[in-house]
Amino acid sequence: MSLDMRIDQLVAQQRLVLRRLAESVAHEGCRLLEVGSWCGDSAVVLGNVAKRNNGKLFCIDWWKGNIGTDLERTAMHQDVFHVFWRRMKKRGLAATAVPIRASSDVVAQVLRQRRFDMVFIDADHRYEQVKRDIANYAPLVKPGGILCGHDCEGWAEDFDSEMLQAGRDLDYHGNIHCGVVLAVSEAFEDVSINCAVWSVRAGHVPGEWKPTALKFPELPHSGIAPPVLMEEYRAYNLIRYRGSVIAVAHAAGEMDIASLNAEKIAELSRTNMLFSSPSVEQARKWVDELSSNQ
């Protein structure tokens, strides 16, 4: 099996968040829906919740990969659906998972009269498609149900608007899924983001959405978008975190940016091991100036 297949697309913390979201709406005979299944990583998480409640998980994917990505090239040479379904059977989910093989736009029209306890979106990450997926599938969520998705590294105001616009039509840009960040921020006034999983809960008034605001005590900084490596520049890693770009020297070794206290940050700053700036451009400029003075 090719390494490009990307069997696992969720990290452990994201699986926990997704499972808790599903469990919060699960009940006897519940109906869950995911838009974008690929090799079934999220389907295993959601399928197990559905199975425990004698429910169903509907899996929408055309199994051709996102256009212009390595997933598309992989699907040209390998039967990805076969990998997905083999995984469902191996995990005992063949009677729970219901695959629907078509584009999300087409399936949305077919299912427009159906309602689900939870919809999870993780398909094409480009802005226009994410925007359409949200618009198409939000009405399918029952009052009190959850609409959520993957690959939202933060709120739009956390990032340079120029960078988001530059990457809106790409799968990702600078390790940020710009299309997802933009579409989610535009669709909802407020949204919960936990380990890059965004989520809102449907109100009883059509179009009313509120953050799910679930607590995850096992996860440090669970309500904050995680640090994201933007790029390696000279002898520094440029990391996006909480609206800033932080240049961290390779010489500083591995560290959890989110766990640094003010004293440690001041110490690293004094020794030029760390520098915080509002943009990637300013972080690069600081690195350049530091290098020219050495």
PyMOL commands that set and color helices and strands:
alter all, ss='L'
color gray80, all
select helices_A, chain A and resi 3-5+12-25+41-52+70-77+80-90+104-110+127-140+156-158+161-167+178-187+250-252+257-259+262-270+280-292
alter helices_A, ss='H'
color red, helices_A
select strands_A, chain A and resi 31-35+56-61+97-101+116-121+141-149+192-194+197-202+209-211+228-233+236-241+244-249+274-277
alter strands_A, ss='S'
color yellow, strands_A
deselect
rebuild
show_as cartoon
